[in-house]
Each structure stands twice: as structure tokens, then as C-alpha cells.
Amino acid sequence: MAKTTTSKPTPKTSRAQNRGSAVARSTRTQAMQRGGRLGGFFREVRVEMGKVTWPERDELLQSTMVVLVACVIAAVYIGLWDLVWATLVDLARLG
């Protein structure tokens, strides 16, 4: 018995969506024509960086302190284990 496949209907894009992508393409094309590809890239980077929500100074300082404390804790932990294993290796060589 042959199995028939049914194809799902593809979603249709509206004219507004098509027009929006055409506008985006033309904007990119104009940017590339003005300053080349590299210039267009940096213009797009500038636009995207303007959309970023930057943290407040207090939040930035708090996050930095958390990272620094975590690094100190990790360094002490690794240093202690290094000391323990170095001592054990020295004792094994003497024995």
C-alpha cells in the first residue's frame, strides 16, 4: 500500500513584511555604497550598540566585586590543593 504524503501549506508573507525586508536590503545596500562593506559594518555596529541596555555604575561595581571575590576563592582553593599534592609527592620521593 503506497503512502501518500501531505504537504503543509507554507505560511504566506504579507506585503508589509516583504516591503520591510526590501527596505532593510536597500538600507544595507546604501550603507555599503557610501563607505564600503567595512564602513557599513561599523555603522550597523554603532546602531546596535545604541540598543544595548548598559548597567548602572553601582550594579557594575557589585558585579565586578563578585567576580574578583570568586577569583580569589578559586586561587586559594587551587593553591591549597597544589600545596597538599606537592607535599605528598615530596614525601613519596623521600620514602
N, C-alpha and C positions, 0 to 999 in steps of 0.2 A: 504494500500500500504506500503510495507516494505521499510524502509530507509536503504540504503547501506552506509557504512562508508568507506571513502577512507583514507588510512594511508599515512602520509607524508613520503617521503624517509628520512632515517636518514643520517645525514652527516657522511661521511667516514673520518676516520683519516688517515693521511699519515703515512708511515713507519717512517719518520723522527720524527713526533710527538710522535709516540709510543716509539721510541728509546729514545727520550728526557725524557719522563716520566720514562722509565726504568732506565736511568742514574740517575735521581733525586732520585728514590727509592733506588738504590744501594748506592748512596752517603749518604742518610739518614741512611741506614742500617749500613754502615761502621762507621758512626759517633756514632751511638748508641752502636755498639760493642766496640769501643775504650773507651768511657767514660760513658757508660750507657745512659739512656734516659735523665737524668738531664744534663749531660755533653754535649750531642748532642744539647739539647735545648739552652744552653748558647753559644755554638759555632754558632748556627743559629742566635741567638740574636746579636752576635758580627758582623756577616756578614751583617745583615740587618741594624745595626746601622752605618756601613760604607757607606751605600747607602743614608743616610739621608743628606739633604742639610741644614746645620746649618746656622742661620742668622749671619750677621756681628755684631761686637760689637756695632756700632752706632745704627743699627736697633733694637738690643736687648734693649739697654738703652732707646730708644724712646718708644718702646712698653711697657716697664716697667713703664715709667713715665705716659703714657696714662692710664694704669691700676690703678696706685696709685692715680692719679687725679680723676678718676671715683669713686674710693672707698671713697675718701674724700668728693666728692659731694654727694654721696649716704648717707654717715654718717651724714652730715649736714642736708640733707633733712629729713631723718628719725628722727634725734634728734629734729628738729624744730617741726615736727608733734607730736612727743611724748610730747614735752613741751606744745603745744596747747591743746592736749587731756587731759593731766594731770591737766592743769589749769581748763578746763571745768568740769572735774569730781570733782575737789575740790570745785568749785563754786556751783555745783549741790548738794553736800553734805551739804554745809552751808545754802542753801536756804530752 
